[in-house]
């Protein structure tokens, strides 16, 4: 399979830069699968599971938070608030974050606090989903 260059950047670090044979990103239009010579596009990235395959490697999943993806001239740029490999996700911490976000949602304070709590809950649940999917595949 032909490769293209990908740059996956989280707010605090470079998550992955290098050749890639396929990249699947959760977007507002559904999952977008990007292969070599994909047409140019820009899309919003939603919290979800991103999957990428470097040449000669198995598909690697990652939990991503909101951001954007840009495809142009056989190069892909993914900018997200956070990107985490399953082995880097602390499931207990993610469960605590989900519980705290649910409590904040139930308290229904200001609209802004509600939206922040919803975003926190979505991120925590996504992290748990990515972690549990990989755990199930290993057993």
N, CA, C and O atoms as a DFTB+ gen file, in Angstrom:
556 C
 N C O
     1  1       0.839      -1.175       0.000
     2  2       0.000       0.000       0.000
     3  2       0.887       1.242       0.000
     4  3       1.898       1.289       0.700
     5  1       0.511       2.228      -0.772
     6  2       1.295       3.452      -0.880
     7  2       1.139       4.321       0.369
     8  3       0.057       4.383       0.952
     9  1       2.204       4.980       0.774
    10  2       2.192       5.798       1.989
    11  2       2.080       7.285       1.660
    12  3       2.359       7.718       0.541
    13  1       1.669       8.038       2.650
    14  2       1.627       9.497       2.587
    15  2       2.207      10.010       3.907
    16  3       2.377       9.244       4.855
    17  1       2.505      11.289       3.961
    18  2       3.089      11.882       5.163
    19  2       1.978      12.375       6.081
    20  3       1.035      13.026       5.630
    21  1       2.093      12.060       7.378
    22  2       1.085      12.505       8.343
    23  2       1.773      13.189       9.526
    24  3       2.859      12.800       9.957
    25  1       1.095      14.226      10.032
    26  2       1.537      14.959      11.221
    27  2       0.335      14.988      12.157
    28  3      -0.663      15.649      11.870
    29  1       0.428      14.275      13.272
    30  2      -0.647      14.263      14.264
    31  2      -0.129      15.020      15.478
    32  3       0.760      14.548      16.186
    33  1      -0.696      16.200      15.708
    34  2      -0.216      17.080      16.762
    35  2      -1.304      17.314      17.804
    36  3      -2.407      17.751      17.475
    37  1      -0.986      17.023      19.053
    38  2      -1.871      17.348      20.168
    39  2      -1.404      18.690      20.723
    40  3      -0.310      19.154      20.400
    41  1      -2.229      19.310      21.553
    42  2      -1.900      20.628      22.081
    43  2      -0.570      20.628      22.844
    44  3       0.153      21.624      22.836
    45  1      -0.253      19.513      23.499
    46  2       0.936      19.479      24.343
    47  2       2.104      18.669      23.784
    48  3       3.168      18.627      24.402
    49  1       1.929      18.024      22.624
    50  2       3.013      17.186      22.109
    51  2       2.763      16.799      20.653
    52  3       1.655      16.923      20.132
    53  1       3.827      16.330      20.024
    54  2       3.699      15.701      18.715
    55  2       3.342      14.248      18.990
    56  3       4.122      13.528      19.612
    57  1       2.177      13.810      18.535
    58  2       1.727      12.444      18.794
    59  2       2.397      11.465      17.827
    60  3       2.906      10.425      18.246
    61  1       2.397      11.800      16.528
    62  2       3.051      10.951      15.518
    63  2       3.339      11.798      14.292
    64  3       2.496      12.575      13.844
    65  1       4.532      11.640      13.760
    66  2       4.889      12.247      12.483
    67  2       5.651      11.198      11.696
    68  3       6.578      10.574      12.212
    69  1       5.258      11.007      10.447
    70  2       5.960      10.052       9.620
    71  2       5.069       9.499       8.530
    72  3       3.982      10.018       8.281
    73  1       5.536       8.438       7.877
    74  2       4.757       7.843       6.802
    75  2       3.545       7.096       7.364
    76  3       3.568       6.579       8.481
    77  1       2.511       7.060       6.566
    78  2       1.266       6.423       6.982
    79  2       0.607       5.808       5.747
    80  3       0.605       6.411       4.674
    81  1       0.049       4.607       5.903
    82  2      -0.653       3.965       4.783
    83  2      -2.153       4.222       4.829
    84  3      -2.812       4.268       3.790
    85  1      -2.697       4.389       6.043
    86  2      -4.114       4.703       6.173
    87  2      -4.332       5.446       7.490
    88  3      -3.624       5.230       8.473
    89  1      -5.324       6.317       7.479
    90  2      -5.670       7.102       8.654
    91  2      -7.183       7.247       8.678
    92  3      -7.778       7.702       7.701
    93  1      -7.810       6.865       9.783
    94  2      -9.250       7.016       9.941
    95  2      -9.482       7.971      11.096
    96  3      -8.985       7.765      12.203
    97  1     -10.251       9.024      10.820
    98  2     -10.461      10.101      11.777
    99  2     -11.955      10.299      12.003
   100  3     -12.720      10.333      11.039
   101  1     -12.394      10.433      13.276
   102  2     -13.807      10.713      13.534
   103  2     -14.100      12.193      13.251
   104  3     -13.535      13.073      13.901
   105  1     -14.975      12.462      12.292
   106  2     -15.280      13.852      11.929
   107  2     -16.773      14.112      12.072
   108  3     -17.558      13.203      12.344
   109  1     -17.139      15.350      11.884
   110  2     -18.547      15.735      11.979
   111  2     -19.381      15.077      10.876
   112  3     -20.605      15.017      10.988
   113  1     -18.745      14.589       9.825
   114  2     -19.449      13.898       8.730
   115  2     -19.327      12.380       8.853
   116  3     -19.631      11.664       7.899
   117  1     -18.891      11.876      10.003
   118  2     -18.671      10.448      10.180
   119  2     -17.185      10.151      10.088
   120  3     -16.367      11.065       9.980
   121  1     -16.839       8.872      10.130
   122  2     -15.427       8.499      10.038
   123  2     -14.910       8.746       8.634
   124  3     -15.528       8.333       7.653
   125  1     -13.773       9.420       8.542
   126  2     -13.130       9.683       7.258
   127  2     -11.890       8.804       7.168
   128  3     -10.994       8.896       8.008
   129  1     -11.840       7.950       6.149
   130  2     -10.669       7.118       5.913
   131  2      -9.819       7.808       4.855
   132  3     -10.295       8.099       3.757
   133  1      -8.579       8.064       5.185
   134  2      -7.671       8.779       4.289
   135  2      -6.584       7.816       3.846
   136  3      -5.925       7.175       4.664
   137  1      -6.411       7.727       2.537
   138  2      -5.361       6.920       1.924
   139  2      -4.479       7.840       1.091
   140  3      -4.772       9.029       0.965
   141  1      -3.412       7.308       0.525
   142  2      -2.525       8.106      -0.327
   143  2      -3.322       8.760      -1.458
   144  3      -4.241       8.161      -2.018
   145  1      -2.955       9.983      -1.775
   146  2      -3.550      10.776      -2.858
   147  2      -5.021      11.110      -2.622
   148  3      -5.781      11.273      -3.576
   149  1      -5.423      11.211      -1.362
   150  2      -6.789      11.610      -1.014
   151  2      -7.005      13.038      -1.503
   152  3      -6.069      13.837      -1.521
   153  1      -8.216      13.357      -1.894
   154  2      -8.506      14.715      -2.345
   155  2      -8.347      15.694      -1.183
   156  3      -8.478      15.318      -0.018
   157  1      -8.067      16.939      -1.510
   158  2      -7.885      17.963      -0.488
   159  2      -9.171      18.153       0.302
   160  3     -10.269      18.122      -0.254
   161  1      -9.019      18.349       1.607
   162  2     -10.187      18.569       2.463
   163  2      -9.751      19.146       3.794
   164  3      -8.597      19.020       4.202
   165  1     -10.693      19.777       4.455
   166  2     -10.548      20.212       5.841
   167  2     -11.821      19.788       6.536
   168  3     -12.916      20.009       6.019
   169  1     -11.689      19.170       7.724
   170  2     -12.867      18.707       8.458
   171  2     -12.641      18.870       9.951
   172  3     -11.507      18.856      10.430
   173  1     -13.741      19.026      10.678
   174  2     -13.687      19.083      12.139
   175  2     -13.533      17.670      12.674
   176  3     -14.233      16.753      12.242
   177  1     -12.617      17.498      13.615
   178  2     -12.426      16.207      14.287
   179  2     -13.268      16.227      15.558
   180  3     -13.249      17.199      16.313
   181  1     -14.000      15.150      15.784
   182  2     -14.821      15.002      16.980
   183  2     -14.149      14.032      17.944
   184  3     -13.301      13.243      17.526
   185  1     -14.510      14.074      19.225
   186  2     -13.966      13.074      20.145
   187  2     -14.308      11.678      19.639
   188  3     -15.447      11.411      19.257
   189  1     -13.342      10.810      19.638
   190  2     -13.573       9.457      19.150
   191  2     -12.270       8.700      19.018
   192  3     -11.250       9.072      19.599
   193  1     -12.323       7.631      18.242
   194  2     -11.154       6.788      18.021
   195  2     -10.560       7.078      16.655
   196  3     -11.228       6.928      15.631
   197  1      -9.320       7.487      16.647
   198  2      -8.568       7.665      15.409
   199  2      -7.720       6.406      15.250
   200  3      -7.200       5.880      16.234
   201  1      -7.580       5.923      14.023
   202  2      -6.744       4.753      13.761
   203  2      -5.784       5.087      12.617
   204  3      -6.179       5.689      11.618
   205  1      -4.516       4.686      12.777
   206  2      -3.534       4.928      11.723
   207  2      -2.626       3.719      11.591
   208  3      -2.407       2.971      12.544
   209  1      -2.103       3.549      10.383
   210  2      -1.185       2.431      10.129
   211  2       0.082       2.960       9.459
   212  3       0.043       3.483       8.346
   213  1       1.196       2.813      10.156
   214  2       2.497       3.116       9.576
   215  2       2.911       1.913       8.733
   216  3       2.491       0.794       9.027
   217  1       3.721       2.112       7.697
   218  2       4.133       0.990       6.844
   219  2       4.733      -0.160       7.651
   220  3       5.607       0.042       8.494
   221  1       4.242      -1.368       7.374
   222  2       4.747      -2.562       8.024
   223  2       4.303      -2.747       9.463
   224  3       4.790      -3.651      10.143
   225  1       3.398      -1.921       9.940
   226  2       2.935      -1.975      11.332
   227  2       1.447      -2.306      11.379
   228  3       0.741      -2.105      10.390
   229  1       0.957      -2.813      12.518
   230  2      -0.491      -3.011      12.657
   231  2      -1.189      -1.661      12.853
   232  3      -0.543      -0.653      13.139
   233  1      -2.478      -1.657      12.699
   234  2      -3.269      -0.449      12.916
   235  2      -3.145      -0.043      14.382
   236  3      -3.270      -0.877      15.279
   237  1      -2.901       1.234      14.612
   238  2      -2.756       1.779      15.960
   239  2      -3.956       2.663      16.288
   240  3      -4.213       3.625      15.564
   241  1      -4.702       2.368      17.358
   242  2      -5.817       3.230      17.748
   243  2      -5.339       4.331      18.696
   244  3      -4.312       4.195      19.360
   245  1      -6.095       5.411      18.743
   246  2      -5.817       6.489      19.685
   247  2      -7.121       7.207      20.003
   248  3      -7.977       7.381      19.136
   249  1      -7.256       7.617      21.252
   250  2      -8.402       8.433      21.659
   251  2      -8.048       9.877      21.345
   252  3      -7.013      10.378      21.782
   253  1      -8.910      10.545      20.585
   254  2      -8.652      11.947      20.254
   255  2      -9.810      12.818      20.731
   256  3     -10.953      12.375      20.841
   257  1      -9.471      14.059      21.006
   258  2     -10.460      15.046      21.398
   259  2     -10.690      15.989      20.199
   260  3     -10.091      15.791      19.141
   261  1     -11.536      16.994      20.352
   262  2     -11.857      17.849      19.202
   263  2     -10.635      18.514      18.571
   264  3      -9.620      18.755      19.223
   265  1     -10.773      18.797      17.287
   266  2      -9.714      19.460      16.546
   267  2     -10.085      19.574      15.084
   268  3     -11.251      19.757      14.735
   269  1      -9.072      19.461      14.228
   270  2      -9.315      19.536      12.784
   271  2      -8.314      18.666      12.049
   272  3      -7.239      18.348      12.558
   273  1      -8.703      18.284      10.821
   274  2      -7.817      17.524       9.944
   275  2      -7.782      18.238       8.594
   276  3      -8.806      18.695       8.087
   277  1      -6.588      18.323       8.030
   278  2      -6.403      18.965       6.727
   279  2      -5.619      18.011       5.840
   280  3      -4.571      17.502       6.237
   281  1      -6.130      17.771       4.639
   282  2      -5.458      16.922       3.654
   283  2      -5.144      17.788       2.445
   284  3      -6.025      18.443       1.888
   285  1      -3.864      17.782       2.042
   286  2      -3.460      18.571       0.881
   287  2      -2.137      18.041       0.352
   288  3      -1.200      17.827       1.121
   289  1      -2.054      17.830      -0.950
   290  2      -0.818      17.398      -1.618
   291  2      -0.200      16.155      -0.985
   292  3       1.005      16.113      -0.735
   293  1      -1.028      15.148      -0.729
   294  2      -0.576      13.862      -0.174
   295  2       0.073      14.007       1.201
   296  3       0.913      13.197       1.591
   297  1      -0.327      15.047       1.927
   298  2       0.128      15.265       3.285
   299  2      -1.083      15.540       4.157
   300  3      -2.017      16.227       3.744
   301  1      -1.058      14.992       5.377
   302  2      -2.193      15.146       6.290
   303  2      -1.711      15.783       7.585
   304  3      -0.698      15.381       8.158
   305  1      -2.461      16.786       8.033
   306  2      -2.196      17.439       9.304
   307  2      -3.416      17.241      10.193
   308  3      -4.526      17.626       9.826
   309  1      -3.209      16.642      11.358
   310  2      -4.272      16.467      12.345
   311  2      -3.880      17.297      13.562
   312  3      -2.828      17.071      14.159
   313  1      -4.730      18.261      13.931
   314  2      -4.511      19.085      15.108
   315  2      -5.649      18.806      16.081
   316  3      -6.810      19.060      15.759
   317  1      -5.338      18.290      17.263
   318  2      -6.357      17.965      18.258
   319  2      -5.908      18.465      19.627
   320  3      -4.719      18.680      19.864
   321  1      -6.874      18.645      20.519
   322  2      -6.539      19.050      21.879
   323  2      -5.712      17.967      22.563
   324  3      -4.726      18.268      23.238
   325  1      -6.112      16.703      22.389
   326  2      -5.348      15.605      22.980
   327  2      -5.453      14.361      22.111
   328  3      -6.445      14.150      21.412
   329  1      -4.413      13.546      22.172
   330  2      -4.368      12.247      21.501
   331  2      -3.641      11.298      22.445
   332  3      -2.540      11.589      22.911
   333  1      -4.273      10.155      22.721
   334  2      -3.694       9.211      23.675
   335  2      -3.734       7.792      23.142
   336  3      -4.750       7.342      22.612
   337  1      -2.629       7.099      23.286
   338  2      -2.579       5.671      22.979
   339  2      -3.298       4.923      24.094
   340  3      -3.289       5.380      25.237
   341  1      -3.919       3.786      23.793
   342  2      -4.646       3.033      24.824
   343  2      -3.804       2.727      26.060
   344  3      -4.303       2.802      27.183
   345  1      -2.539       2.385      25.863
   346  2      -1.693       2.039      27.007
   347  2      -1.375       3.241      27.897
   348  3      -0.930       3.071      29.032
   349  1      -1.598       4.446      27.392
   350  2      -1.350       5.657      28.180
   351  2      -2.594       6.149      28.920
   352  3      -2.519       7.107      29.690
   353  1      -3.724       5.506      28.694
   354  2      -4.974       5.937      29.321
   355  2      -5.114       5.297      30.696
   356  3      -5.017       4.078      30.843
   357  1      -5.341       6.126      31.683
   358  2      -5.583       5.664      33.053
   359  2      -7.097       5.491      33.194
   360  3      -7.825       6.471      33.345
   361  1      -7.567       4.245      33.144
   362  2      -9.006       3.966      33.160
   363  2      -9.665       4.463      34.445
   364  3     -10.780       4.983      34.402
   365  1      -8.997       4.312      35.576
   366  2      -9.582       4.769      36.848
   367  2      -9.770       6.286      36.834
   368  3     -10.801       6.793      37.275
   369  1      -8.784       6.995      36.333
   370  2      -8.900       8.457      36.245
   371  2     -10.015       8.862      35.284
   372  3     -10.779       9.785      35.568
   373  1     -10.107       8.175      34.155
   374  2     -11.160       8.486      33.188
   375  2     -12.544       8.231      33.783
   376  3     -13.474       9.002      33.543
   377  1     -12.685       7.144      34.564
   378  2     -13.967       6.871      35.230
   379  2     -14.314       7.967      36.234
   380  3     -15.467       8.389      36.324
   381  1     -13.309       8.429      36.992
   382  2     -13.538       9.532      37.942
   383  2     -13.977      10.789      37.206
   384  3     -14.912      11.464      37.634
   385  1     -13.305      11.109      36.096
   386  2     -13.670      12.287      35.309
   387  2     -15.102      12.169      34.782
   388  3     -15.855      13.143      34.789
   389  1     -15.468      10.974      34.329
   390  2     -16.834      10.761      33.826
   391  2     -17.846      10.949      34.948
   392  3     -18.879      11.589      34.748
   393  1     -17.563      10.400      36.122
   394  2     -18.467      10.543      37.267
   395  2     -18.624      12.010      37.670
   396  3     -19.735      12.474      37.926
   397  1     -17.508      12.733      37.725
   398  2     -17.557      14.149      38.091
   399  2     -18.329      14.961      37.052
   400  3     -19.080      15.872      37.401
   401  1     -18.141      14.628      35.783
   402  2     -18.862      15.343      34.721
   403  2     -20.356      15.057      34.802
   404  3     -21.170      15.962      34.620
   405  1     -20.723      13.809      35.072
   406  2     -22.146      13.468      35.218
   407  2     -22.765      14.245      36.379
   408  3     -23.884      14.746      36.261
   409  1     -22.053      14.349      37.487
   410  2     -22.538      15.108      38.639
   411  2     -22.733      16.580      38.271
   412  3     -23.732      17.192      38.649
   413  1     -21.782      17.139      37.536
   414  2     -21.890      18.539      37.111
   415  2     -23.075      18.740      36.174
   416  3     -23.760      19.761      36.246
   417  1     -23.318      17.779      35.302
   418  2     -24.464      17.872      34.392
   419  2     -25.762      17.841      35.184
   420  3     -26.685      18.603      34.895
   421  1     -25.838      16.971      36.174
   422  2     -27.048      16.859      36.996
   423  2     -27.310      18.117      37.820
   424  3     -28.463      18.428      38.118
   425  1     -26.260      18.840      38.190
   426  2     -26.429      20.057      38.984
   427  2     -26.956      21.219      38.148
   428  3     -27.495      22.175      38.705
   429  1     -26.815      21.159      36.845
   430  2     -27.356      22.158      35.917
   431  2     -27.105      23.596      36.377
   432  3     -28.038      24.330      36.699
   433  1     -25.880      23.965      36.401
   434  2     -25.541      25.339      36.773
   435  2     -25.703      26.224      35.535
   436  3     -26.768      26.220      34.917
   437  1     -24.712      26.951      35.178
   438  2     -24.826      27.820      34.002
   439  2     -24.724      26.996      32.720
   440  3     -24.278      25.849      32.741
   441  1     -25.134      27.583      31.625
   442  2     -25.056      26.923      30.319
   443  2     -23.606      26.560      29.986
   444  3     -23.334      25.477      29.468
   445  1     -22.687      27.468      30.285
   446  2     -21.275      27.221      29.992
   447  2     -20.750      26.045      30.816
   448  3     -20.053      25.184      30.279
   449  1     -21.070      25.994      32.106
   450  2     -20.624      24.885      32.949
   451  2     -21.206      23.563      32.450
   452  3     -20.537      22.530      32.487
   453  1     -22.443      23.601      31.989
   454  2     -23.099      22.421      31.445
   455  2     -22.363      21.932      30.195
   456  3     -22.117      20.735      30.042
   457  1     -22.016      22.862      29.306
   458  2     -21.323      22.486      28.073
   459  2     -19.921      21.945      28.360
   460  3     -19.475      20.998      27.714
   461  1     -19.231      22.546      29.325
   462  2     -17.910      22.054      29.707
   463  2     -18.031      20.637      30.276
   464  3     -17.233      19.756      29.955
   465  1     -19.040      20.434      31.121
   466  2     -19.251      19.107      31.704
   467  2     -19.571      18.078      30.624
   468  3     -19.082      16.949      30.676
   469  1     -20.388      18.462      29.650
   470  2     -20.708      17.540      28.548
   471  2     -19.449      17.171      27.759
   472  3     -19.253      16.007      27.410
   473  1     -18.603      18.158      27.479
   474  2     -17.364      17.896      26.737
   475  2     -16.431      16.998      27.546
   476  3     -15.798      16.096      26.997
   477  1     -16.349      17.247      28.849
   478  2     -15.508      16.422      29.720
   479  2     -16.020      14.989      29.753
   480  3     -15.239      14.039      29.695
   481  1     -17.339      14.841      29.847
   482  2     -17.933      13.507      29.860
   483  2     -17.659      12.780      28.544
   484  3     -17.296      11.604      28.558
   485  1     -17.825      13.455      27.416
   486  2     -17.576      12.836      26.110
   487  2     -16.126      12.368      26.001
   488  3     -15.860      11.275      25.502
   489  1     -15.196      13.190      26.464
   490  2     -13.776      12.823      26.392
   491  2     -13.483      11.626      27.289
   492  3     -12.789      10.696      26.880
   493  1     -14.015      11.649      28.514
   494  2     -13.759      10.543      29.445
   495  2     -14.344       9.236      28.924
   496  3     -13.683       8.199      28.982
   497  1     -15.568       9.271      28.417
   498  2     -16.199       8.053      27.888
   499  2     -15.447       7.536      26.669
   500  3     -15.303       6.326      26.497
   501  1     -14.967       8.443      25.821
   502  2     -14.193       8.039      24.656
   503  2     -12.893       7.360      25.084
   504  3     -12.515       6.335      24.515
   505  1     -12.205       7.921      26.081
   506  2     -10.967       7.324      26.568
   507  2     -11.236       5.917      27.088
   508  3     -10.470       4.995      26.807
   509  1     -12.315       5.746      27.842
   510  2     -12.664       4.420      28.367
   511  2     -13.001       3.452      27.242
   512  3     -12.638       2.278      27.309
   513  1     -13.689       3.928      26.214
   514  2     -14.053       3.076      25.078
   515  2     -12.799       2.598      24.351
   516  3     -12.688       1.417      24.022
   517  1     -11.855       3.504      24.098
   518  2     -10.617       3.128      23.416
   519  2      -9.811       2.153      24.266
   520  3      -9.282       1.167      23.752
   521  1      -9.716       2.424      25.557
   522  2      -8.980       1.545      26.471
   523  2      -9.605       0.159      26.527
   524  3      -8.888      -0.839      26.463
   525  1     -10.929       0.077      26.644
   526  2     -11.587      -1.221      26.765
   527  2     -11.549      -1.999      25.448
   528  3     -11.468      -3.227      25.472
   529  1     -11.603      -1.332      24.322
   530  2     -11.530      -2.018      23.039
   531  2     -10.194      -2.727      22.895
   532  3     -10.146      -3.888      22.489
   533  1      -9.125      -2.045      23.220
   534  2      -7.790      -2.647      23.102
   535  2      -7.621      -3.756      24.142
   536  3      -7.044      -4.800      23.842
   537  1      -8.115      -3.540      25.351
   538  2      -8.024      -4.570      26.393
   539  2      -8.740      -5.837      25.957
   540  3      -8.236      -6.939      26.173
   541  1      -9.921      -5.692      25.339
   542  2     -10.680      -6.860      24.872
   543  2      -9.939      -7.581      23.741
   544  3      -9.993      -8.807      23.648
   545  1      -9.247      -6.819      22.879
   546  2      -8.537      -7.437      21.771
   547  2      -7.318      -8.218      22.270
   548  3      -6.917      -9.204      21.653
   549  1      -6.728      -7.778      23.389
   550  2      -5.546      -8.448      23.918
   551  2      -5.884      -9.749      24.626
   552  3      -5.012     -10.605      24.778
   553  1      -7.138      -9.923      25.066
   554  2      -7.505     -11.124      25.829
   555  2      -8.229     -12.132      24.987
   556  3      -8.604     -13.195      25.481
